[in-house]
Amino acid sequence: MSIVKQSVAKVRQVYNKLFPAPVLRDFPAKDLPWIDGKNPDIEGFVKQFPKAAHLPYDLAEKLHFWKKNGFVIFEQIISDDLIDAYLADVQELIDRHQEYDINIRIDRPEYRQHPVMKVRDVPREIIEGQYIKIMDFHNASVAGKKLMLHPAIVAFLEAIFNQKVVAMQSLTFLYGSQQETHQDFPYVVPQVPSHLAAAWIALEDVQAGSGELHYYVGSHTIPKFNWGNGIFFNGESTKNPTDFGHYLSRECERLGLEKKTLLIKKGDVLIWHAALAHGGEPIRDERLTRKSYVCHYSSALGYFRHRHDLVNEPVRYEMNGADVFADPKLTQYENIFKRGDHVS
Ligand SMILES: O=C(O)CCC(=O)C(=O)O
């Protein structure tokens, strides 16, 4: 750590000791999206929501399902052409990885000290293997942006936030993540933390044994975990992600919540609530890939600065009435993978 970074950390430590942040037990009620409030008027909302009439699903039915269960699934809403364009972009990134500074996260023991690496610095066999997340490839890929801001996804998110949608980040997986059960909000924190949701876009048919996503139906309303310093995981937390995973599975089982695994098809999408408990099953068949694209979203109120630059106004791309910000740290790669230009 540089001397400057060490001094900043020291000052922060002293400041936090003198003025400890209040321990948050839950999201403040005043910040909740309308649908997370008590008895939201779903029929009334849908009547005045202009996009409702043009959707390939019944919005009122989906909103009721979301309120109760914390997720929805949309079947066959994304075209194979758009997915194939994105997969070809991903393949090009892998084939020519030495040319790019795009980041990947590697959750393998030998990378524990530096889990986030530039793709150029990682051997191809590692990039193509398990425990890899390609980070924010939507910035470089037009097809990635179009998938992320697909009109059917944007309309649903716009309805739950009752706000313009802003896409925050994306992760691309070739294999099942095998991640411990978790909720997203302690880790992915927009400026208004309760304005958060995620989409899991199937880039191929999910096969049993491939490390399917699992989730607990209705877990978005269970009492929040206390990390020792409130509901977010950060440098001050005294509990760790394994404690979190144990708490969630114990609590969901105690409440009798059903654990499901996601066996959806290419072009289907799962959207989940910020607090839905989910994770990745172990990969039981090593031959199976599980290509998927996970995007996290907030609202215009909830996310107005890019997380890599909290000072300057972001550069915005607008699609289907939603925004995604350019990556302020990798401007040279924005939209350079253009297969998605003429595909929808
Ligand atoms: O797809 C998976 O296996 C897990 C993805 C996930 O949990 C996440 O990105 O938050």
The ligand as an ORCA input file, in Angstrom:
! r2SCAN-3c Opt
* xyz 0 1
  O     -24.920    -17.273    -11.552
  C     -24.520    -17.638    -10.461
  O     -24.211    -18.804    -10.216
  C     -24.422    -16.665     -9.328
  C     -24.500    -15.253     -9.758
  C     -24.631    -14.361     -8.587
  O     -24.924    -14.798     -7.521
  C     -24.458    -12.936     -8.672
  O     -23.899    -12.456     -9.672
  O     -24.863    -12.240     -7.721
*
